[in-house]
Structure formats: C-alpha cells, structure tokens
Amino acid sequence: MKFPRSTHPYCKLPKGFMYLVAIIDWYSRKVLAWRLSNTMESSFCVDCLEEAFRNYGVPEIFNSDQGSQFTSEAFIGALKKYPTLRISMDGRGRALDNIFVERLWRSVKHEDLYVKGYGSPAELQQGLTEYFVDYNSVRSHQSLDYSTPDEVYRSGQGGGAHIVDKYQLKNEPQEEVNEQEGQRLSAA
C-alpha cells in the first residue's frame, strides 16, 4: 500500500495568502489529493486526507510534519478511524525527514507559483489544477527513471523513487536490494 505524506506551503496573492496541502505517494511521487484554504484550520487538511483515502485506499503508514494542522485532534482523529494505519511524524524542524514533499513544494513554487504570480484564489485554483495534472501525468522525473508519477503508480512494481534508508558503514557487509520491491507510503 502507498505511504501518503503531507505538508503545505503558503501561496502569496496580491491580497493575502492561500495555504496549500497535498497528499503524495512516496513510492511514485504521485499527488493523490490537494486542497487550498485561506485559513490554517485543520479542516481543509482533513478534507484532503479523506479524498486521498477515498480515491486511493488507506495506506499502511501515513507520515506528516508536526504542523498544528497535522497534530490537531481533528486530523489525528481522522487517521485513527483506520485501525491498521500507522501514524508517523517527522522530528521537529527536520525538513529532510520530509524530503519528497519538500521537493514537491520546491517544484510547485519554482515551476508555477513564482512564475505565474496568480492574482486571485480562483486563478490559483485553476493554475494548480493544471500544474498537478501535468506533474502527475506528463512531467517525467529523473528519480523515477524518467517515468511519470502516474506511470509508476499504475505499474505498482519495481523502481519507484529511490529511498536511502541506511548508509553503509565501511566494514559492514553490503545488503542485497530487491529492485522489484518499493516502499508504499503516503505523506502530507
């Protein structure tokens, strides 16, 4: 099963900010669901989570950072509705624990938000809709052997994003890696 992951950046508009949350599959980098809100309340994060689970199933593990939305009673309660789901959270202030989502936000910001400078929430919604369709189904990813997230997600086998779980020490025997197995995790 996938391992969703979540977090969110701020989207600057001429009159304020919108907040973006996304749930991604770590294995394929596919954006499973996303939402915009003009407040930092946890409800838009819960809505995004429920959409991802409804459309793609409940993962074995769900990981997020320790932002107030993801540690809220509402969000944790939504996760606890699934007894087989394990909840994982990054260490405080450890952006590298959340590297795939941080990489997504870098791409969103530098390939879309900073380039287009949206003038309204409606323009932002439309622009991000187009961006995430392109990100999932058109844009190839070097870390996915130049496949798209949709291609890797649909195939459900082998490859996926290469995740280094452990660095080999000098005198340690090298572990064999089965290239046909990938981690299935989701993140916000």
N, C-alpha and C positions, 0 to 999 in steps of 0.2 A: 504494500500500500504506500501511497505517497506520504511525504513528510512536509506539510504546509508550514509556511513561515510568514510572519507579518511584521510590519513596522510602517512608519509613514513619514513623508516629508511635507514641508509647507509649500504651497503653490501661491506665489505672490501675484496679486491682481492690483489694478490701479486703485481700487477702494477696498483694501484689506487682504485677507488670506483665505485660502481654502486648504483643507487638510486632506491628504490622500492616504488611504490604506490599501494594501494589496496582500493577497494570499498567494504564495507561489509554491510550486512543487520543486523541492531542492534537486531532485534527480534530473528533471528535464528543463528546469528553469521556466516552465510554463506559468503564466499568470492565470490562476484559477478563478479569481474574483477580485474586484477592486471597487472602491467607493470614494466619493468626495463628500466633505461636510464643511460647513462654515463654523462649526464648534468642535472642541476637543472632547466632546462627550463620548462615552464608550459605545453608545447605541449604534453608531454607524460602523464601528468595528465588529460588533456582534452581528449586524445585518450582513456584512461582507463574509464573515466566518460561516454563517448559516447558508448563504448562497453557495459558497465553495463546497461545503459538505453535502448539500442537496444535489448539486450537479456532478460532483466527482467522488463522493463517498467520504467516509470518515477514515483518516489515516491512522497508522499505528502510533505516531508521535506528532505532536503539534508544538512548534517552537516559536517563541516571540522574545522581544526585548522586555525590559521591565518598566516600560512606559505605563503611566497611570491608567490608560485605556485597557491595557492587557493584564493589569493586576487588579482591575476593578472586580467587584462582586458579580456584576452582570456578565462580564467576559469569562471569568473563571467558572461561573455557574453554567454558562452555555457549553463550555468544554466538559464540565463534569457530568453533563447529561449522557455522555458516552463512556460507559464504564471500562471499555477496553482501551480507550485513548490515554496515552501517557502525555503529561504536560511537561514541557521543558522550557526553561527561560535562560537567557544569556546572563552572564555576570554583569553587574552594574558598570556602565561606562566601557564596555568591551565590544566596540563596533565590529571587530574582527570575528567575534562569535557569530555574527550575523552577516557574513561576508557576501553571500549570494543575494540577499535582499539589498545590502548596501550597494552592490554592483548594479542591481536593477535601478535603484534611485539615481545613481550616477548617470546611467544611460538615459533615464527619463529626463533628468534635468538638462544634460548637455545636448541631447539629440532632439528635445521637444520644448520643454518649458522655457529655457533661456533663449532659444532660437526664435520661438513664435511670440512670446510676450502676450499672452491672452488678455483680452480686455474685459471679459465678463465670465461669471460662472458657467453660463450656457456655452460660450466658446471653449472654455476649458474642458467641459464635459465632452463636447463633440471632438475636440482635438485629441484628448486622451483615449477616447473610444477608438479612434483611427490608429493612434500610436500602438495601443496594446494588441489590436488585431494584427498590425504589421509585425510587432515584436514576437508574437506567438507563431504566426504562420508564414511570414515572408523573410524576416531577418535571420540569417544564419549566424550561429555562434561558434567561435573558434573552439571554446571548451567542450562543445558538443560535436566535435569533428565536422564542423561546418553544416550541421543539420539545424533545422528549426526546433524550437521547443515542442511544437505540435507533433512533428515527426518522431521525436524521441519519446514523447508522452504516449503516443498511439502505439509505438512499437513495444513499449514496456519491457524491453530486454536489452541487456548489454549496454555498454557505453555510459550514457548519462554524463553529467558533469563530474569531472574527476575531483574527488574529495580526499585530501590527505588527512587521515585520522591520526597518524602517528609518524614521527620522524625516526628513521632507523639510526640506532647508535652504532659507533664504529665496530665494535666486536660482537654485534648482535646478528644472529642468522637472519637472512632475508626471508620474509614471509611470501608465500605464493599468493597471488591475487587471481581470483576467478573473474576474468573480464566480462563474463556474461551476467554477473550479478551487480546490481546497483542499489544504492540506498533509496528507500522510498520514504521520504519525509516531507512534511508540509511546514510552511513557515509564514509568519505575518510580520 
